[in-house]
Amino acid sequence: MNQPRRADAGLSLIEVMVSLAIFAVIGIAGLSMLNTVARTGERTEGRLERLTEMDRAFLILGHDLAQITPAGMKLDTGTLAFQRAGADRALDMEILMQDDAMVRRIDMPTTASVDQIILANIDRLEWRLMAPTKRWHADWPPPGISNPGRPLAAELSLDLRRDGIDKPQRVTRLFVLPAGQGR
């Protein structure tokens, strides 16, 4: 009936099939995990690129706004106009929304103005300036105030679009202006 198995006998067909099935399950689980890690890496890379674009835009704006001259500053319907100190003369600048991008416009004395796209994929751009009275205004100079002084701070709010997300995300950044330093 049952013959004793010899010590040098090989594996049975069932033992081989079970070991192959276990190996296949482990392989599929590993492949699924690798695929998940790769997709997560791609999404993270896209977000990091967008974050780098935003950081660059805010850095440029911070440098521009830190060098505002005492000359008049104007804020009208989302366009911020000011003069920035330059190497040999002040530069007239504007930060505005054009199509779906935030644009930095520099008025050159001898040539046409230069437009630089600072940040793309924007649904909305809003500026507010803080008066010396510590009140925020969406227009500058504020209506009904004859001598508002120099603004202390600027607030920029952006509604940013991201791939795969229907609702734009709001980002707000505050910039301390030269008149607000030390207050």
Backbone bond lengths (Angstrom), bond angles and torsions (degrees), N, CA, C in turn:
res aa  C-N    CA-C-N  psi(-1)  N-CA   C-N-CA  omega(-1)  CA-C   N-CA-C  phi
1 M - - - 1.414 - - 1.521 111.09 -
2 N 1.294 116.14 -88.90 1.455 117.32 177.50 1.501 108.66 -94.25
3 Q 1.258 113.46 119.88 1.455 116.67 177.04 1.514 108.72 -91.97
4 P 1.304 117.08 140.10 1.463 118.54 178.54 1.523 110.50 -62.67
5 R 1.295 113.65 144.50 1.467 120.15 -177.13 1.517 109.34 -84.25
6 R 1.286 115.71 138.70 1.459 119.60 179.46 1.516 109.73 -80.76
7 A 1.277 116.51 150.76 1.460 122.41 -177.57 1.516 111.97 -64.58
8 D 1.296 119.27 -29.56 1.465 120.77 -179.21 1.523 113.33 -94.46
9 A 1.340 116.75 12.14 1.470 120.71 179.33 1.527 109.32 -71.14
10 G 1.327 118.96 149.52 1.462 124.06 -178.75 1.519 112.11 -81.13
11 L 1.325 115.67 -170.56 1.456 122.04 179.21 1.516 109.69 -82.54
12 S 1.314 114.94 149.55 1.460 118.37 177.34 1.518 108.94 -79.61
13 L 1.301 116.89 164.60 1.463 122.92 -179.78 1.523 110.35 -62.04
14 I 1.293 118.61 -38.64 1.460 122.04 -179.69 1.527 110.46 -65.23
15 E 1.312 118.37 -41.77 1.463 121.55 178.63 1.526 111.09 -62.83
16 V 1.314 117.25 -39.72 1.463 121.45 177.84 1.521 110.56 -65.64
17 M 1.333 117.46 -43.29 1.466 121.52 -179.06 1.539 110.73 -64.54
18 V 1.337 117.47 -41.75 1.465 120.93 179.13 1.526 110.12 -63.75
19 S 1.309 117.71 -43.94 1.470 119.94 -179.73 1.532 110.92 -65.74
20 L 1.331 118.79 -36.95 1.468 121.82 176.57 1.535 111.15 -65.24
21 A 1.330 116.97 -39.93 1.466 120.90 179.40 1.534 110.18 -64.61
22 I 1.326 116.69 -43.40 1.472 120.38 178.65 1.526 110.25 -63.15
23 F 1.312 117.50 -43.41 1.462 121.78 178.76 1.535 110.85 -62.62
24 A 1.345 117.66 -39.06 1.468 121.47 179.28 1.526 111.03 -65.48
25 V 1.325 118.09 -41.67 1.467 121.50 179.18 1.523 109.95 -64.02
26 I 1.322 117.33 -43.85 1.466 120.90 178.17 1.528 110.53 -62.83
27 G 1.320 118.22 -41.60 1.461 122.25 178.87 1.519 112.69 -63.81
28 I 1.344 117.51 -42.44 1.471 120.89 179.21 1.526 110.11 -66.01
29 A 1.332 117.70 -41.38 1.463 120.68 178.42 1.525 110.77 -62.94
30 G 1.317 117.14 -42.07 1.464 120.69 178.26 1.514 112.17 -64.15
31 L 1.337 117.05 -42.15 1.465 121.41 179.32 1.524 110.71 -65.16
32 S 1.341 117.01 -40.36 1.466 121.18 178.39 1.530 110.18 -63.52
33 M 1.317 117.91 -42.11 1.456 121.65 179.29 1.536 110.53 -65.60
34 L 1.313 117.33 -40.82 1.463 121.11 178.72 1.527 110.84 -63.41
35 N 1.331 117.07 -41.50 1.457 122.00 178.41 1.534 110.59 -62.69
36 T 1.328 118.17 -42.66 1.464 122.41 178.79 1.526 110.97 -63.08
37 V 1.313 116.66 -43.47 1.463 120.79 179.30 1.528 110.54 -63.22
38 A 1.324 117.84 -41.03 1.467 121.68 -179.98 1.529 111.13 -64.82
39 R 1.349 117.72 -43.71 1.468 120.77 179.26 1.528 111.26 -65.74
40 T 1.317 117.35 -39.85 1.465 121.24 177.74 1.527 110.18 -63.48
41 G 1.314 116.98 -40.10 1.463 121.12 177.37 1.513 112.45 -61.66
42 E 1.342 116.83 -41.11 1.467 120.70 179.11 1.527 110.75 -64.22
43 R 1.341 116.88 -44.72 1.473 120.02 179.77 1.522 110.84 -64.35
44 T 1.313 117.21 -42.68 1.459 121.18 179.78 1.523 110.91 -63.05
45 E 1.322 116.92 -40.11 1.460 120.49 179.71 1.524 110.96 -63.21
46 G 1.339 117.54 -41.52 1.461 121.05 177.33 1.516 112.21 -62.44
47 R 1.328 116.18 -41.19 1.464 120.02 178.75 1.520 111.26 -67.50
48 L 1.320 116.79 -38.86 1.463 119.68 178.88 1.526 111.50 -65.95
49 E 1.342 117.09 -36.99 1.465 119.89 176.85 1.528 110.43 -63.07
50 R 1.333 116.84 -43.20 1.466 120.95 179.85 1.531 110.11 -65.11
51 L 1.319 116.59 -41.16 1.460 120.78 178.48 1.525 111.05 -63.60
52 T 1.322 117.08 -37.66 1.463 121.32 177.20 1.525 110.49 -65.63
53 E 1.347 117.66 -41.16 1.472 121.06 177.25 1.528 110.43 -60.92
54 M 1.333 116.42 -44.57 1.464 120.20 -179.72 1.530 110.78 -64.87
55 D 1.309 116.86 -42.97 1.464 121.06 -179.89 1.526 110.72 -61.77
56 R 1.331 116.61 -41.72 1.467 121.30 178.36 1.528 110.59 -62.94
57 A 1.345 116.71 -44.21 1.469 120.80 179.71 1.526 110.84 -61.82
58 F 1.329 117.13 -45.28 1.463 120.17 -179.47 1.524 111.66 -68.11
59 L 1.308 117.47 -31.66 1.464 120.92 176.82 1.530 110.68 -66.33
60 I 1.334 116.88 -44.81 1.473 121.43 177.68 1.524 110.13 -61.22
61 L 1.336 116.69 -47.33 1.465 120.23 179.86 1.522 111.12 -62.78
62 G 1.319 116.60 -40.80 1.461 120.20 179.05 1.516 112.33 -60.41
63 H 1.348 116.26 -42.18 1.470 119.92 178.16 1.526 110.96 -66.15
64 D 1.324 116.80 -42.66 1.471 120.03 179.27 1.523 111.21 -62.49
65 L 1.331 116.61 -48.47 1.457 120.92 -175.39 1.534 112.17 -70.60
66 A 1.319 117.19 -26.72 1.471 120.03 177.63 1.524 111.70 -71.58
67 Q 1.334 117.30 -17.52 1.468 121.49 -176.73 1.524 112.24 -111.13
68 I 1.325 116.79 24.64 1.468 120.33 178.43 1.525 109.47 -65.89
69 T 1.322 114.34 137.00 1.464 119.77 176.31 1.530 108.85 -83.83
70 P 1.327 118.33 163.78 1.471 120.26 179.32 1.530 113.47 -66.98
71 A 1.311 117.61 -6.60 1.469 120.19 179.90 1.526 109.69 -62.29
72 G 1.313 115.10 168.26 1.452 121.24 -175.15 1.524 114.68 -57.06
73 M 1.299 114.04 142.36 1.455 122.55 176.02 1.519 105.89 -115.06
74 K 1.329 117.05 143.14 1.454 119.36 -176.79 1.525 109.24 -135.04
75 L 1.320 114.97 135.82 1.466 121.88 176.74 1.513 107.45 -130.02
76 D 1.334 115.14 118.69 1.459 119.98 -177.13 1.525 108.99 -146.27
77 T 1.322 116.51 122.70 1.472 124.03 178.60 1.533 113.12 45.17
78 G 1.308 116.41 48.83 1.464 120.97 174.83 1.510 115.66 84.13
79 T 1.334 118.36 -2.88 1.468 121.23 177.90 1.516 109.23 -102.61
80 L 1.319 115.84 122.63 1.463 121.63 178.52 1.523 108.03 -101.61
81 A 1.332 116.77 120.75 1.466 122.43 179.33 1.527 108.43 -117.12
82 F 1.339 115.57 137.79 1.463 120.90 -178.53 1.519 109.48 -160.37
83 Q 1.323 115.73 172.11 1.458 121.69 173.36 1.515 108.13 -109.32
84 R 1.328 114.74 135.42 1.458 121.65 178.08 1.519 108.38 -112.74
85 A 1.327 115.80 138.56 1.464 119.71 177.43 1.517 109.38 -65.35
86 G 1.340 116.13 131.35 1.453 122.03 177.84 1.513 110.27 -114.00
87 A 1.308 117.00 -178.33 1.470 121.53 -178.49 1.530 111.38 -63.45
88 D 1.343 116.43 -45.67 1.467 118.68 -177.17 1.532 112.87 -117.92
89 R 1.317 117.61 -16.09 1.465 120.60 177.82 1.527 109.30 -161.43
90 A 1.326 116.86 164.72 1.462 121.59 179.33 1.532 109.85 -73.68
91 L 1.318 115.92 143.17 1.460 121.87 178.75 1.524 109.40 -105.99
92 D 1.333 116.54 132.37 1.458 120.72 174.73 1.521 107.64 -81.86
93 M 1.338 116.11 127.07 1.457 120.45 -176.15 1.522 110.43 -131.50
94 E 1.315 114.49 155.44 1.462 121.79 173.25 1.522 108.10 -137.93
95 I 1.334 115.77 143.81 1.456 122.08 171.01 1.523 105.00 -117.95
96 L 1.331 116.89 119.54 1.454 120.94 -173.94 1.516 110.92 -145.35
97 M 1.320 115.23 170.53 1.456 120.75 175.84 1.518 108.03 -102.67
98 Q 1.339 115.26 130.12 1.456 121.41 179.45 1.523 107.02 -133.44
99 D 1.324 116.28 121.40 1.466 122.36 -172.04 1.528 108.40 57.31
100 D 1.313 119.01 -114.36 1.473 120.36 179.31 1.530 110.92 -118.23
101 A 1.333 116.69 32.19 1.468 120.37 -175.76 1.527 111.07 -135.04
102 M 1.330 115.09 151.50 1.462 121.26 171.15 1.524 106.46 -87.73
103 V 1.328 115.95 125.65 1.462 122.01 -173.99 1.524 109.38 -117.72
104 R 1.307 114.24 138.95 1.474 122.65 174.72 1.527 106.05 -105.92
105 R 1.320 116.83 113.72 1.470 121.85 -178.32 1.524 108.99 -106.32
106 I 1.319 115.73 124.48 1.462 121.77 178.25 1.524 107.73 -112.94
107 D 1.329 116.08 120.13 1.465 120.59 177.68 1.522 108.16 -82.76
108 M 1.325 115.22 114.91 1.466 121.25 -178.56 1.532 108.78 -90.68
109 P 1.326 118.06 142.21 1.467 120.17 -175.96 1.528 113.52 -69.04
110 T 1.313 118.22 -34.48 1.466 119.83 -173.45 1.524 113.22 -106.28
111 T 1.322 118.23 -16.87 1.468 121.14 -179.06 1.522 109.41 -127.49
112 A 1.310 114.65 -179.04 1.464 119.77 177.85 1.525 109.80 -67.42
113 S 1.312 115.62 161.76 1.464 119.22 -179.56 1.537 110.18 -64.65
114 V 1.314 114.46 153.08 1.469 121.51 -178.73 1.522 107.98 -109.38
115 D 1.335 116.68 126.41 1.456 122.21 177.23 1.521 109.59 -103.98
116 Q 1.314 115.69 131.89 1.462 121.57 178.30 1.526 107.40 -125.75
117 I 1.332 116.85 122.56 1.458 120.35 175.91 1.522 107.68 -75.73
118 I 1.323 115.17 119.26 1.463 120.34 -178.61 1.524 111.00 -90.69
119 L 1.341 116.32 -40.14 1.460 120.34 -177.72 1.519 108.86 -151.95
120 A 1.316 116.58 130.91 1.463 121.89 -178.46 1.529 110.79 -103.76
121 N 1.329 115.31 175.42 1.468 123.55 178.37 1.528 112.19 60.05
122 I 1.327 114.56 53.45 1.463 121.75 179.11 1.528 108.21 -115.01
123 D 1.331 115.94 134.93 1.455 120.47 175.29 1.521 112.04 -90.30
124 R 1.331 116.19 -32.92 1.463 119.60 -175.93 1.520 110.45 -153.31
125 L 1.323 115.62 145.13 1.468 122.64 178.31 1.522 107.45 -132.96
126 E 1.332 117.37 127.41 1.470 121.74 179.26 1.519 109.60 -133.56
127 W 1.313 115.52 134.50 1.468 122.43 175.15 1.515 108.77 -111.91
128 R 1.325 116.56 147.76 1.464 123.44 167.29 1.521 107.38 -139.69
129 L 1.326 115.81 146.08 1.460 120.79 178.39 1.526 108.91 -119.86
130 M 1.332 115.40 142.34 1.460 120.92 179.42 1.528 109.64 -95.96
131 A 1.327 114.93 123.43 1.466 121.47 178.84 1.528 109.50 -77.36
132 P 1.335 117.79 164.21 1.469 120.58 175.38 1.534 113.26 -56.93
133 T 1.336 117.07 -19.33 1.467 121.17 177.10 1.530 111.35 -80.87
134 K 1.327 117.68 2.05 1.469 125.15 179.61 1.532 112.66 69.13
135 R 1.323 116.93 27.03 1.465 122.08 175.21 1.516 108.51 -109.52
136 W 1.339 116.03 141.50 1.462 121.80 -179.95 1.526 109.94 -86.29
137 H 1.356 115.27 143.04 1.467 121.22 179.65 1.530 109.23 -133.98
138 A 1.335 115.48 137.79 1.467 121.16 178.21 1.528 111.71 -86.01
139 D 1.344 117.04 -12.15 1.470 122.79 176.24 1.527 108.03 -126.00
140 W 1.336 115.85 146.33 1.467 119.80 177.13 1.496 109.34 -140.44
141 P 1.294 120.04 130.99 1.449 126.31 -3.91 1.528 110.71 -65.37
142 P 1.341 117.06 149.32 1.465 120.27 -178.34 1.524 111.10 -61.40
143 P 1.316 117.36 140.58 1.470 120.08 178.98 1.530 111.33 -60.50
144 G 1.337 115.25 136.25 1.457 121.16 177.00 1.519 114.66 84.01
145 I 1.337 117.72 -1.41 1.466 120.23 178.40 1.517 107.47 -112.86
146 S 1.335 116.28 118.90 1.462 119.75 -173.73 1.524 112.35 -76.25
147 N 1.322 118.64 -41.49 1.462 121.00 -178.68 1.538 108.67 -131.06
148 P 1.335 117.32 85.60 1.468 119.44 -173.70 1.527 114.11 -77.05
149 G 1.322 118.17 -9.22 1.467 120.29 -174.06 1.524 109.95 78.88
150 R 1.299 115.62 -167.88 1.471 119.93 179.71 1.524 109.94 -95.04
151 P 1.336 117.79 139.50 1.472 118.94 179.38 1.532 111.15 -66.15
152 L 1.337 115.20 147.58 1.469 121.42 -178.54 1.526 112.41 -89.04
153 A 1.337 116.06 -32.13 1.467 119.84 -176.10 1.518 109.55 -151.80
154 A 1.326 114.65 160.40 1.464 121.93 176.14 1.521 107.95 -124.55
155 E 1.328 115.31 139.32 1.459 120.88 176.82 1.528 107.93 -118.37
156 L 1.314 116.36 127.76 1.458 122.02 178.59 1.518 108.13 -116.01
157 S 1.341 116.68 124.01 1.464 122.02 175.47 1.514 108.55 -116.36
158 L 1.322 115.63 129.21 1.464 122.35 -179.18 1.519 109.54 -123.35
159 D 1.324 116.25 138.25 1.460 121.32 168.87 1.517 106.40 -101.45
160 L 1.332 116.43 109.36 1.462 122.82 -173.99 1.516 111.25 -101.02
161 R 1.327 115.63 139.23 1.468 121.90 175.03 1.517 109.38 -93.93
162 R 1.326 114.98 144.76 1.466 121.19 174.12 1.507 108.60 -129.67
163 D 1.315 116.81 148.05 1.456 121.49 178.84 1.518 109.96 -60.50
164 G 1.327 115.56 134.39 1.450 120.83 176.10 1.515 114.97 82.17
165 I 1.326 118.71 -2.56 1.465 121.51 179.62 1.519 107.98 -120.97
166 D 1.343 115.84 122.57 1.462 120.58 -176.27 1.524 112.32 -72.15
167 K 1.317 116.83 -42.75 1.460 120.44 -175.41 1.523 110.22 -86.10
168 P 1.353 117.02 126.01 1.473 118.65 177.59 1.525 110.80 -65.99
169 Q 1.314 114.51 152.87 1.464 119.92 179.97 1.521 109.06 -104.96
170 R 1.323 116.23 135.85 1.461 122.23 -177.71 1.529 109.60 -89.07
171 V 1.330 114.45 131.40 1.462 122.36 175.05 1.522 106.87 -125.37
172 T 1.326 116.71 130.89 1.461 121.45 179.73 1.517 108.31 -122.18
173 R 1.327 115.33 135.37 1.472 121.23 -179.37 1.524 108.79 -131.17
174 L 1.321 116.99 134.84 1.460 122.46 177.16 1.516 109.58 -104.41
175 F 1.321 115.76 138.74 1.465 122.50 176.81 1.512 108.65 -123.87
176 V 1.311 117.04 125.30 1.466 121.06 174.53 1.519 107.25 -80.98
177 L 1.328 115.94 127.14 1.463 121.17 -179.62 1.520 109.56 -91.17
178 P 1.344 117.82 163.00 1.466 119.99 -177.77 1.537 114.21 -53.31
179 A 1.320 118.14 -35.87 1.470 120.91 179.62 1.522 111.73 -68.76
180 G 1.327 117.63 -20.73 1.452 121.74 -178.93 1.513 114.76 -96.79
181 Q 1.319 117.21 -0.94 1.473 120.62 179.68 1.524 109.60 -62.61
182 G 1.308 116.66 133.05 1.448 122.31 176.07 1.511 114.52 78.83
183 R 1.317 118.01 8.89 1.484 119.89 178.46 1.493 110.30 -102.46
